[in-house]
Amino acid sequence: MIAILGTGKMGEALLSGMLRAGFKPGDVLATVRRPERARALAETYGVRAVSNAEAAKSAGTLILAVKPQDMGALLDEIAPHLPADRLVISAAAGITTAFVEQRLGHETPVVRVMSNTPIKFDEAMSVISAGAYAGEDHLRRTEDLLRPVGKVLRIPESQQDAATALSGSGPAYFFYLVEAMVDAGILLGMPRAAALDMVTQSIVGAAVMLRDSGEHPVILREAVTSPGGTTIAAIAELERHSVRAAFLAAIEAARDRGRELASG
């Protein structure tokens, strides 16, 4: 039995992915705050909503998908009901495995996870790190849960805040870039729908090319950048506006904000 505690947007995306991957609705429990949310999950997915305490008692694996600021209260609530051998997967940004272990007591195996919203389309990037009491078996079980909804990568926990800023928030940077490119198309006289189609397919094609070719992005960019051509004129303008430096600063700011959320 698997329980998702805090079945909001990310929790629901993981739930739907697990069911698509072959899990049965009877194998998954959900916890929610509002009765209407429980009814909606039951109608849509056929899963049963229970209390946090019941989920802790009943499930062999618990996925904690609440917001970082709500994690402490959740852990205090479930700690008295959690057997020592349960696997706890924490999916809250900035929350360390040590924080979870300390609140739960025993020697609870904890795996920290950061995923992102493309999980809804089975294209997530999920990074996982083992806590002090989590071994190879716990990491494999976590990978088995996440692999059906995207790619899974093991990293040291010291890199988790950076991963949150890079891939956890990454889709938002992508959408921001698409929005800017579409606006540029409109500025140049393109209808919005046509501009969006062109930008979307260009970026999807480029992403698949980057993933499947095995080439470094610099090599792929240079292949499009002819001497004295249109592309180098655009790139020169991006460099003039320090777009690369802005991305570096933005992702660093996202990392720092993640740490603030976890500590406060």
N, C-alpha and C positions, 0 to 999 in steps of 0.2 A: 504494500500500500504506500502511495506517495501523497503527501499533502502539500498544497501551495498555500502558504499563510500570507494573506494580503493579495487577493486576486484582483488587482487593478489592471491597468493596460498591459504592463509587461508580464504580470502573472497570467493574465488571460491569453496573451500571445504564446507563452510557454505551454499553457494548458492545451490550446488548440493544436499546437505543433506535436505534442505528445500523443494526442488522440489520432492525428493524421499518421503518426509513426506506428500506430498499432496498439497503443495502450487502450484498455477498455474503460469506459466511464466509471464503472464500479471499482476500478483500481486507483482512482484519484479522488482525493478530498480537497475542498476549497474552503478558505475562511474569508469572510467579508464583514464589513461594518454594518451594511444596511440590508434589511429583509428583501427589499425590491431587487437589490443586486443579486442576492442568493437565488431569487426566483428566475431572474434573467439567465444566470449561468445554468440552472437546472433545465430551463426550456431550450437553451441553445445547445448545450453539450451533454446534458443528462447526468451531470456530476452532482454530488450531494455536498451542501454547505454545512459545516459544523463549527463548533466553537474552537478557539485556539487550543484550549486545554484538551478537548477530545482529539484534535488532530495530533497533538504531541503524544498522547497515550497510544493512538491507534496506528500511526504511520511508521514504517521502517525508515523512510527518508522524508525529511522536511525541507522544503524550499522556502526560505524567508524572503519575501518579495515586497516588504513594506518600505516606506520612505526612510532614509537614514535617520531623520529626527524621531521616528516612531520605533526604532529598533530596540532601544533600551527598555521601553515599557513592554514590548512584546516578549522580550527575553525573560523579564521578571515574571511575566504572566505564565509562561510555559515551563519555566525551570522546575517547579515542583512536580510536574507531571511527566517529565521527559526521562525515559530510561537511559542508562549510560551508553548503550550500544547503538543508539540511533545516529544515522548520518544526517548532519545539518549542513545545508547548502545556503550560504548567505549571498543574496543578489543585490544588496544595498550599497550604493556608491560610498566609498570612504570608510566603511565599517571594517575593521580589521578582524582577523580570525581570533586574535588574542582577546579582543573586546567581547566577542561571542562566547569564547571558552570561559572567560572569567565570570560572566553572568550566568552561564548554565551550570557551572561546577562539573564534578566528575572529571573524566578525561574524554569529553565528547569529541568525536571526530568532526571537524568543521572544514569545509571547502568553500573558499571565497570565489565568487563568479561575477564577472561583468559582461553583460551581453548588450545588444542594441536592438532597435526597433525593426530592422529587416527580419527579425525572428518571425514576424507575421507571414513572411513569404518564404520561409525556410532558407534564408540567406543571411542569417545572423553571423556576427563575429563574436564569439564567446571566449574569454580568457579565464583560466582557472588557476588557483593556488591552494596548496594544502596548508592546513594549520598544523599545530604541534602534534596532534594526535591522529591525524589523517594519513593513511598509508596508500600504497599503490592500488589496493582494491577500492578504496573510497574514491580515488581520482578516476579510476576506470568506470565506476558506477556513475559518476557525475558526467563523464564524457559520453557514456551511453545515453543519458537523458538529453544531452544537448546536441549531439551529432546529427540527429534527424532534422534539426532546425537550422543547420548552418555549419560553419567551421569552428573547431575548438582548438585552442592553443594553451599549453601549460607555460606559465611564467612564474618567476619568483614573486612573492607577495610584495616585495619592495618596489616592483614595477606596476602594481595595480592602479595606483592613482594616475600614473601616466597613461595606462591603457584606458582608463575611464575617460580621460580628456581626449585621447586620440581616436579610439573606436567607439566607445560608449556614446560620446557626443558627436562622433564623426558624421553620421547621416545629416545632422543639422547643418554642418558646414557645407556639405554637398548640396542640400536644398537651397541654401543661401546663394551658392555659386550659380545654380540653375536659374534662380530668380533674377540674378543680376544679368546673366546672359540673355534671358528672354526679354528683359527690359531693353537691353542693347538692340536686340532684333526689332523691337517695336520702334525704337528711336530711328532705326535705319529703314523703316517703312514696312516691316513685315506684320501681317496679322498675328495676334497673340497665339492663336491655336497652332498656326504653322511654325512660329518661332519655337513654341514649346515642343512640338514634334521633332524638329530638327535638333534642338539642344539635347532632348532626352535620348534620342537614338544615338547621337554622337557620343554622349557620355557613357551610355550602356555599352556601345561598341568598343569604346576606348578601354573601359574597365575589363571587358572580356578579353580584349587583346593583351592587356597588361597581365591579367591572371594566367592566360593560357600560353602566351608566347615564351614566358620565362625571361624576357628581356628586361633590362633595367629601364625605369621610366625616362631617364636622360636619353638613352638610345632611341626610344620610341618617339620622344619629343623632337630629337634632332632629325629624325626621318621625315618629319612634317615641316621642318624649318629650313626652307631654301634660302641661299644667300640673296640678300636684298629683296626678299619676298614679303608677302602679306603677314605671315605668321611671326617673323622676327620683328616686324614693325609693332605688332600687338604685344609681343613679349617685352620689347624694349619699353613700351608704355607701362606695362605692369611693374617692371623693375623700377621705373622712374617714380611710381607711386608706392614703392616699398611693400608690394603685396606679399612677397615671401616673408619679409620681416614681420608683417602684421599677422600672418598665420602662426609664426613661431610664438609671438607674444600672446595671441589668442588662446592657443592650446596650453601654454604655460599658465595663463589665467584660469582656464578651466580646471587644470590640475589643482591649483591653489584653492579654488572655490570648493572643490570636492573635499579637500582636507578640512576646510572651515565647517562645512556641513556636518562632517563626521564628529568634529570636536565640540560643536555647539548644539 
